[in-house]
Structure formats: C-alpha cells, structure tokens
Amino acid sequence: MMPKTAAIFHAPVSAYPTAVQTITSSSSALEPILLTVEEAAKLYRLGRTKMYALVAAGIVPSILLGRCRRIPLAGLRRWAEEQGAA
C-alpha cells in the first residue's frame, strides 16, 4: 500500500494538457508548430480516418519526419481558411 503523501505527486493522465488543449486555450502562449494527424483531427472535429484520407490525398499539407507524419499548424490553418471554416 502506498503512503498517503505519495498521492500528492500523482495526477490522472487527463489532468495533463494535450497539444489540442494547448492550441485552443486562450491563456496559453505556447502553440505547437507541428501536430500529429490525430491532434489535427481532434482540433477540427474530424475523424482520424478522414484526416488521414485528406493528408494522403494531399489536400491537407503535411510533412514526413522519418516515419512520423506531422501537419504544420500554419498550413492547417491556411487550409481551413481556404475552406471557409476559420
């Protein structure tokens, strides 16, 4: 059994902000430059599969870093403005 004082140092995973929460938070000065496909999908309230399809078709700009696909936030915003969503 863990001592009661140890509970002070543990927080549920949901207590830590995600990149999407950081982007949408008006109080935060930091924004990520690159998003994962999943983060971009959550940000624009699209399904993960739909966002991957948009990336694969070249509709949403993305870059490949090794084996990791990332979406530049600036490119994502520009794409959204072109679509009339922003």
HELIX and SHEET records of a PDB file:
HELIX    1   1 LYS A    4  PHE A    9  5                                   6    
HELIX    2   2 VAL A   13  ALA A   15  5                                   3    
HELIX    3   3 ALA A   19  THR A   24  1                                   6    
HELIX    4   4 VAL A   37  LEU A   43  1                                   7    
HELIX    5   5 ARG A   48  ALA A   56  1                                   9    
HELIX    6   6 LEU A   73  GLN A   83  1                                  11    
SHEET    1   A 3 LEU A  34  LEU A  35  0                                        
SHEET    2   A 3 CYS A  68  PRO A  72 -1                                        
SHEET    3   A 3 ILE A  63  LEU A  65 -1                                        
END                                                                             
